[in-house]
Amino acid sequence: MKYPAEIYAKAFLGALQSSGREEERSVIKNFSSLLEKNGDLQNHEKISLEIEKLMSKKDGGIFASIEVAKKAGAAAKKLAGLFSEKDVVKINILPELLAGARILINGEREFDFSFKRRLKDLFAK
């Protein structure tokens, strides 16, 4: 990537805030053109993730990433339901966790309830 995703996200949100409602469409189009010009269009997922993080922080919410071992709809939705409307919650499936879940809040605090961690702790002793 030519620039880090966080720089792209801050630039996009700054341009969006300084523009009016009528200009939003052109800001998005220009931003897409910039990504294509810099060869960073393939990293759009990282950039959109950073945009979501910054938007939730601005709104007073948190960004939570929930990683589960299996696609257990009810359990994952129950975990996601613990967060408020301001919060952005992403649910990812990671089979290497074996069972359980891992929750990462704002990229800083981690709550690891996975079976993989329990096995690691068991054999580390």
C-alpha positions as CSV (number, residue, x, y, z in Angstrom):
1,M,0.0,0.0,0.0
2,K,1.2,3.5,-0.8
3,Y,-0.2,4.9,2.4
4,P,-1.5,3.2,5.5
5,A,-5.2,2.4,5.7
6,E,-5.6,4.8,8.7
7,I,-4.3,7.8,6.6
8,Y,-6.7,6.9,3.8
9,A,-9.6,6.7,6.3
10,K,-8.8,10.0,7.9
11,A,-8.5,11.7,4.5
12,F,-11.8,10.3,3.3
13,L,-13.7,11.2,6.4
14,G,-12.2,14.7,6.4
15,A,-13.2,15.2,2.8
16,L,-16.7,13.9,3.5
17,Q,-17.2,16.2,6.5
18,S,-16.1,19.3,4.6
19,S,-18.3,18.5,1.6
20,G,-22.1,19.1,1.5
21,R,-24.8,16.5,1.0
22,E,-24.8,17.1,-2.7
23,E,-21.1,16.5,-3.1
24,E,-20.9,13.2,-1.2
25,R,-21.2,11.1,-4.3
26,S,-18.4,12.9,-6.0
27,V,-16.2,12.6,-2.9
28,I,-16.7,8.9,-2.9
29,K,-16.0,8.6,-6.7
30,N,-12.9,10.7,-6.3
31,F,-11.7,8.6,-3.4
32,S,-12.2,5.4,-5.4
33,S,-10.2,7.0,-8.3
34,L,-7.4,7.9,-5.9
35,L,-7.2,4.3,-4.6
36,E,-7.1,3.0,-8.1
37,K,-4.5,5.5,-9.2
38,N,-2.3,4.6,-6.2
39,G,-2.8,0.8,-6.8
40,D,-4.5,0.4,-3.4
41,L,-8.0,-0.6,-4.6
42,Q,-7.3,-4.2,-3.7
43,N,-6.9,-3.0,0.0
44,H,-10.4,-1.5,0.1
45,E,-11.4,-3.9,2.9
46,K,-8.7,-2.7,5.2
47,I,-9.5,0.9,4.4
48,S,-13.2,0.5,5.0
49,L,-12.5,-1.2,8.3
50,E,-10.4,1.8,9.4
51,I,-13.2,4.1,8.3
52,E,-15.7,2.2,10.4
53,K,-13.3,2.3,13.4
54,L,-12.9,6.0,13.1
55,M,-16.6,6.6,12.7
56,S,-17.5,4.5,15.7
57,K,-14.9,6.4,17.8
58,K,-16.3,9.7,16.6
59,D,-19.8,8.7,17.6
60,G,-18.7,7.7,21.1
61,G,-18.9,3.9,20.4
62,I,-16.3,1.2,20.3
63,F,-15.1,-1.1,17.6
64,A,-15.4,-4.8,18.6
65,S,-14.1,-7.8,16.6
66,I,-15.6,-11.1,17.7
67,E,-13.9,-14.2,16.4
68,V,-15.7,-17.5,16.8
69,A,-14.6,-21.0,15.9
70,K,-17.8,-22.1,14.2
71,K,-20.7,-20.3,12.6
72,A,-23.0,-20.5,15.5
73,G,-25.6,-18.0,14.6
74,A,-27.4,-17.7,18.0
75,A,-24.3,-17.5,20.2
76,A,-22.5,-15.0,18.0
77,K,-25.6,-12.8,17.7
78,K,-26.1,-13.0,21.5
79,L,-22.5,-11.7,21.9
80,A,-23.0,-9.0,19.4
81,G,-26.3,-8.0,21.2
82,L,-24.3,-7.0,24.3
83,F,-23.0,-3.9,22.5
84,S,-24.9,-0.7,22.0
85,E,-26.2,0.9,18.8
86,K,-23.2,3.2,18.6
87,D,-20.7,0.3,18.5
88,V,-19.5,-1.4,15.4
89,V,-19.3,-5.2,15.8
90,K,-17.6,-7.5,13.3
91,I,-18.0,-11.2,13.5
92,N,-15.2,-13.4,12.0
93,I,-15.0,-17.2,11.8
94,L,-11.6,-18.7,12.7
95,P,-11.7,-22.5,12.8
96,E,-8.2,-22.6,14.4
97,L,-9.8,-21.4,17.7
98,L,-11.2,-24.9,17.9
99,A,-14.1,-23.8,20.2
100,G,-15.2,-20.7,22.0
101,A,-14.6,-17.0,21.1
102,R,-12.1,-14.2,21.2
103,I,-13.2,-10.6,21.5
104,L,-11.0,-7.7,20.6
105,I,-12.2,-4.2,21.7
106,N,-10.8,-1.1,19.9
107,G,-7.7,-3.2,18.9
108,E,-6.4,-2.9,22.4
109,R,-8.2,-5.2,24.9
110,E,-8.6,-8.8,24.2
111,F,-10.8,-11.3,25.9
112,D,-9.8,-14.8,24.8
113,F,-12.3,-17.6,25.7
114,S,-11.1,-20.0,23.0
115,F,-10.3,-23.6,23.5
116,K,-7.0,-23.0,21.7
117,R,-5.8,-20.7,24.5
118,R,-6.9,-23.1,27.1
119,L,-4.9,-25.9,25.5
120,K,-1.9,-23.6,25.2
121,D,-2.2,-22.6,28.9
122,L,-2.5,-26.3,29.9
123,F,0.6,-27.4,28.0
124,A,2.6,-24.3,29.0
125,K,2.6,-25.5,32.7
